Each structure stands twice: as C-alpha cells, then as structure tokens.
Amino acid sequence: MSDFAFKSFEEFESTSKKKKDARAKALKWLFVILFSLLFIEVAVYFFVVPCLGPVKYKFSGLNNCSEKELIEVCGNSLDVNYFSFNKSKIRSMISSVSGVEEVKISKRFPDRVYINVIERKPVAVTFVNDGDVTVPIQIDKNGVLFPVKSAVVPNDGSVPIVSGIPVENIPEGMRLPSKYHLLIDQIAELQAKNRIYFAAVSEIHVVPREYGNFELVLFPVKAHLRVLADRVLNEETLQKMLVTLDVVKGLDSNVDVIDLRYGSISYHSRNDPTGASFE
C-alpha cells in the first residue's frame, strides 16, 4: 500500500514538473514574440518610416550663395526619400550656380543628407554690360565670372579692379578668354604671396595689342598718373612701381606717365613732352 502511494506521488510530481516546464517554455516563446514585435515596430518607426518620407538636408559652407537660392535651383529633386535621392543630379544642379566651385554630398541612413558647398573666391573684379547699365562681376582663380555680393568682397584693396577685358555680355559662369588666364594666374600668385600689393593699385587696365598680346596700365592709389607695364605682372613689377613713384615725386610733381616696359624705366611729364629716363 505504501509503495503504491509513493509511486502515485512520484507520478504526480512528474506531471506537475512537466506542466511547469511547458508553462515556462510558453512564457519564453511569448516573451520572444513580444520582443520581436517590439523590435520590428521600433525598426519600422526609426528606419523604414524615415526612408519613405522626404530627406532632411543640411547645407554648409554658404557665404556668398544663399540656401534659398540653391533650393530653388534643385527644385523638387530635394523633396524625395532617402533611396530616391540622387547625389550626382543634385551635385550637378548646384554646381551650375556660377558662384559655386565644388559640391560634396554625403548621405546618412535613414534620412539625412549633408551638402557642403565650396564657393568661388574672387581674385579680381571687372565690369560687364547688363542691359543699359554696367555692373561689377567677380573673377576667380580659374577665370570664371560670378556675381559680386558684398558678403565676400574684401574691402582692403586686396582684390584689384581689372578693366579693359572684352567680357561684355558674357554670362555668369563663363570663363575669360584664354589669353587673359596668364593675368589672372599672376594676380592669384601675388595674392598668395602678399595681398597688400594690390592695396596700392586702384585699377589694372588691359590694353590689347597685335597678335593676341596685351599690355597693362596700372593706376596707383596715391598718385594721379599711369604706370605702363608689359603683360608680366609680378612682385618685381609692383616693387619697381612703388620705388619709382617715390623717386619721381621728388623729381617732378607733374609726372603723368611712368613706363616700366622693355627692361627700362622712363617717365613723361606734362611740362616736358620729350620725357626722361633713368636707371
């Protein structure tokens, strides 16, 4: 009788344990299912949903150009989802703006786009015709024309005015004629060395010559005269101009032309039509 009772107790205990194990297993699976559903919901909320909506873009590097201007250039191409956003297309559109030199775009999943704009920097300013008026326009180191905006034009004289270049009615974004690239290269090189040189020159006038050549006429800031130079504009030319100005001031106050061409230095006075020269 006792053996039967003991055996029944063991069977009851075994059945009870199986029920507990089954319940624990069911709870474990329920927890896994609930956790999976929660994970899927979070993933959909934070990743899938943002991908389906318009990207959130951010511009950087803007100074001369405005964000509004660039958005208008891109039109509806910015209002797309992450997967439809075309970096090459947007880069091409923004690069079409004359004041933009380079565009770098990076995407961050699930809905972020960062647009870094590298703007053109002026090395000179010239003038073009816009209908019935003449307007200033900037020139970058590559000879590209782009509009003047006060936000970027230095007011210390380090960006010279260049006149005489035939750029009438050339649209923004176009390059200067190739024969003037030498002049722009020389100006950029001088600015890289010492921008203060151009603070002494109010204007650089280009005088076209035969066979595609040209010469330069420099107008000093503190003297009412002209300085004639050949097409080579370098540090030596500007130093020679400044030294000669100091010398001729003490010789003749009526000097109106200084000639630095052809390897010699001469000057012309209003009182002496024959002119004079000196080493």
C-alpha positions as CSV (number, residue, x, y, z in Angstrom):
1,M,0.0,0.0,0.0
2,S,2.8,2.4,0.9
3,D,4.6,1.5,-2.3
4,F,1.5,2.4,-4.4
5,A,1.2,5.7,-2.5
6,F,4.8,6.6,-3.1
7,K,4.6,5.7,-6.8
8,S,1.5,7.8,-7.2
9,F,3.2,10.8,-5.5
10,E,6.2,10.5,-7.9
11,E,3.8,10.4,-10.9
12,F,2.0,13.5,-9.6
13,E,5.3,15.3,-9.0
14,S,6.5,14.4,-12.5
15,T,3.3,15.6,-14.1
16,S,3.4,18.8,-12.1
17,K,7.0,19.4,-13.2
18,K,6.1,18.8,-16.9
19,K,3.3,21.4,-16.6
20,K,5.7,23.9,-15.1
21,D,8.2,23.3,-17.8
22,A,5.6,23.7,-20.5
23,R,4.3,26.9,-18.9
24,A,7.9,28.3,-18.7
25,K,8.5,27.4,-22.3
26,A,5.3,29.0,-23.4
27,L,6.2,32.2,-21.4
28,K,9.6,32.2,-23.0
29,W,8.2,32.0,-26.5
30,L,5.6,34.6,-25.7
31,F,8.4,36.9,-24.5
32,V,10.4,36.2,-27.7
33,I,7.4,37.0,-29.9
34,L,6.6,40.2,-28.0
35,F,10.2,41.3,-28.1
36,S,10.4,40.6,-31.8
37,L,7.2,42.6,-32.4
38,L,8.6,45.5,-30.4
39,F,11.9,45.3,-32.3
40,I,10.1,45.3,-35.6
41,E,8.0,48.3,-34.6
42,V,11.0,50.3,-33.4
43,A,12.9,49.4,-36.6
44,V,9.9,50.5,-38.7
45,Y,9.5,53.7,-36.7
46,F,13.1,54.8,-36.7
47,F,14.3,53.4,-40.1
48,V,11.6,52.4,-42.5
49,V,9.3,55.3,-42.0
50,P,12.0,58.0,-42.3
51,C,13.2,56.3,-45.5
52,L,9.8,56.7,-47.0
53,G,9.5,60.4,-46.3
54,P,11.5,63.3,-47.7
55,V,15.1,63.5,-46.7
56,K,16.3,66.1,-44.1
57,Y,19.1,68.0,-45.8
58,K,21.5,70.5,-44.4
59,F,23.8,73.0,-46.3
60,S,27.2,74.1,-45.1
61,G,29.9,76.4,-46.4
62,L,27.5,79.1,-47.6
63,N,28.6,82.7,-47.5
64,N,28.1,84.2,-50.9
65,C,25.3,81.9,-52.0
66,S,22.1,81.6,-50.1
67,E,20.4,78.4,-49.1
68,K,17.1,79.6,-50.7
69,E,18.9,80.2,-54.0
70,L,20.3,76.6,-54.1
71,I,17.0,75.1,-53.1
72,E,15.3,76.9,-55.9
73,V,17.9,75.6,-58.3
74,C,17.3,72.0,-57.2
75,G,13.5,72.3,-57.4
76,N,11.7,69.2,-56.4
77,S,14.8,67.0,-56.5
78,L,15.4,67.6,-52.9
79,D,11.9,66.5,-51.8
80,V,12.4,62.8,-52.2
81,N,13.1,59.9,-49.9
82,Y,16.5,58.5,-49.0
83,F,16.6,55.8,-51.6
84,S,15.4,58.1,-54.4
85,F,17.9,60.9,-53.6
86,N,20.3,61.3,-56.5
87,K,23.6,62.7,-55.3
88,S,25.1,63.1,-58.9
89,K,22.0,65.0,-60.0
90,I,21.9,67.4,-57.1
91,R,25.7,68.0,-57.3
92,S,25.3,68.9,-61.0
93,M,22.4,71.3,-60.3
94,I,24.2,73.1,-57.5
95,S,27.4,73.2,-59.5
96,S,25.6,75.1,-62.2
97,V,25.4,78.1,-59.9
98,S,28.2,80.4,-61.1
99,G,29.4,81.2,-57.6
100,V,29.9,77.5,-56.7
101,E,33.3,75.9,-57.3
102,E,32.7,72.4,-55.8
103,V,29.9,70.4,-54.1
104,K,30.4,67.5,-51.7
105,I,27.3,65.4,-50.7
106,S,27.1,62.7,-48.1
107,K,24.1,60.6,-47.0
108,R,23.4,59.2,-43.6
109,F,20.9,56.5,-43.2
110,P,17.9,56.7,-42.8
111,D,17.0,60.2,-43.8
112,R,19.9,62.6,-43.5
113,V,21.8,64.4,-46.4
114,Y,24.7,66.8,-45.8
115,I,25.5,69.2,-48.7
116,N,28.9,71.0,-48.3
117,V,29.3,73.9,-50.8
118,I,32.8,75.2,-51.7
119,E,32.3,78.7,-53.1
120,R,34.5,80.5,-55.6
121,K,36.8,83.1,-54.1
122,P,37.5,86.3,-56.1
123,V,40.9,87.3,-57.2
124,A,39.7,90.3,-59.3
125,V,36.7,92.3,-60.1
126,T,35.7,93.5,-63.6
127,F,32.7,95.1,-65.3
128,V,30.2,93.8,-67.8
129,N,27.2,95.3,-69.5
130,D,23.7,94.3,-68.2
131,G,21.3,95.9,-70.5
132,D,21.7,99.7,-70.2
133,V,23.9,99.5,-67.1
134,T,27.4,98.4,-66.3
135,V,27.7,96.0,-63.3
136,P,30.7,94.6,-61.4
137,I,31.4,90.9,-61.6
138,Q,34.0,88.8,-59.8
139,I,36.7,86.6,-61.4
140,D,38.0,83.5,-59.6
141,K,41.5,81.9,-60.0
142,N,40.3,79.9,-62.9
143,G,39.0,82.9,-64.8
144,V,35.3,82.1,-64.1
145,L,32.9,85.0,-63.8
146,F,30.4,85.1,-60.9
147,P,28.3,87.8,-59.3
148,V,29.5,90.3,-56.8
149,K,28.0,90.1,-53.3
150,S,29.2,92.3,-50.5
151,A,29.4,89.3,-48.2
152,V,32.6,88.1,-49.8
153,V,34.4,91.0,-51.5
154,P,37.3,92.2,-49.3
155,N,37.3,96.0,-48.7
156,D,41.0,96.2,-48.0
157,G,42.0,96.6,-51.7
158,S,43.5,93.1,-51.9
159,V,41.1,92.2,-54.8
160,P,42.0,94.5,-57.7
161,I,39.7,96.0,-60.3
162,V,40.7,94.8,-63.8
163,S,39.3,96.8,-66.7
164,G,39.7,96.6,-70.5
165,I,39.0,92.8,-70.8
166,P,36.4,92.3,-73.5
167,V,33.8,90.5,-71.4
168,E,30.7,92.4,-72.4
169,N,27.5,90.4,-72.1
170,I,29.4,87.2,-71.2
171,P,27.0,85.3,-68.9
172,E,27.9,84.3,-65.4
173,G,29.7,81.0,-65.1
174,M,31.6,81.5,-68.3
175,R,35.4,81.8,-68.4
176,L,37.5,84.7,-69.6
177,P,39.2,84.3,-73.0
178,S,42.2,82.0,-72.6
179,K,44.8,84.7,-73.4
180,Y,43.9,86.5,-70.2
181,H,44.3,83.5,-68.0
182,L,48.0,84.4,-67.6
183,L,47.0,87.7,-66.0
184,I,44.6,86.0,-63.6
185,D,47.2,83.4,-62.7
186,Q,49.7,86.2,-61.9
187,I,47.2,88.1,-59.7
188,A,46.3,84.9,-57.8
189,E,50.0,84.2,-57.3
190,L,50.7,87.7,-56.0
191,Q,47.7,87.5,-53.6
192,A,49.1,84.2,-52.2
193,K,52.4,85.9,-51.5
194,N,51.3,89.3,-50.2
195,R,47.8,90.7,-50.8
196,I,48.9,94.2,-49.6
197,Y,50.5,94.9,-53.0
198,F,47.1,95.5,-54.6
199,A,46.1,98.0,-51.9
200,A,48.5,100.4,-53.7
201,V,46.8,99.9,-57.1
202,S,43.3,101.2,-57.7
203,E,42.9,99.6,-61.2
204,I,44.7,97.3,-63.6
205,H,43.7,98.2,-67.2
206,V,44.3,95.8,-70.0
207,V,45.4,97.2,-73.4
208,P,45.0,94.6,-76.2
209,R,47.9,94.5,-78.7
210,E,48.5,92.8,-82.1
211,Y,48.7,89.0,-82.4
212,G,46.6,88.4,-79.3
213,N,49.1,90.1,-76.9
214,F,48.3,92.7,-74.3
215,E,50.0,95.2,-72.1
216,L,48.9,96.7,-68.7
217,V,48.3,100.1,-67.4
218,L,48.4,100.4,-63.6
219,F,46.7,103.2,-61.7
220,P,48.3,103.8,-58.3
221,V,46.0,104.8,-55.4
222,K,48.1,107.7,-54.1
223,A,49.2,109.2,-57.4
224,H,47.3,110.8,-60.3
225,L,49.3,109.1,-63.0
226,R,49.6,105.9,-65.1
227,V,52.2,103.2,-64.9
228,L,52.8,101.4,-68.2
229,A,53.8,97.7,-67.9
230,D,54.1,94.7,-70.1
231,R,52.0,91.6,-69.7
232,V,54.2,90.3,-66.9
233,L,52.6,91.3,-63.5
234,N,54.7,90.0,-60.7
235,E,56.3,91.1,-57.4
236,E,59.2,92.7,-59.1
237,T,56.9,94.9,-61.3
238,L,54.9,96.2,-58.3
239,Q,58.0,96.8,-56.2
240,K,59.6,98.7,-59.1
241,M,56.4,100.8,-59.5
242,L,56.4,101.8,-55.8
243,V,60.1,102.7,-55.8
244,T,59.7,104.7,-59.0
245,L,56.7,106.6,-57.6
246,D,58.8,107.7,-54.6
247,V,61.6,108.8,-56.8
248,V,59.6,110.8,-59.4
249,K,57.7,112.6,-56.7
250,G,60.9,114.3,-55.7
251,L,61.9,115.0,-59.3
252,D,58.8,116.4,-60.9
253,S,55.3,116.7,-59.4
254,N,53.8,117.0,-63.0
255,V,54.7,113.4,-64.0
256,D,51.7,111.8,-65.5
257,V,53.1,108.6,-67.0
258,I,55.7,106.1,-65.8
259,D,56.9,103.5,-68.3
260,L,58.3,100.2,-66.9
261,R,58.3,98.4,-70.3
262,Y,61.1,96.9,-72.3
263,G,63.5,96.5,-69.4
264,S,64.0,100.2,-68.7
265,I,62.3,102.9,-66.6
266,S,61.2,106.2,-68.1
267,Y,58.6,108.9,-67.3
268,H,56.7,111.6,-69.0
269,S,55.9,115.0,-67.6
270,R,53.2,117.4,-68.5
271,N,55.9,120.1,-68.6
272,D,58.4,118.1,-70.7
273,P,56.8,116.4,-73.8
274,T,60.1,114.6,-74.6
275,G,60.0,112.6,-71.4
276,A,63.0,111.3,-69.4
277,S,64.5,108.1,-68.4
278,F,66.7,106.8,-65.6
279,E,68.1,103.5,-64.2
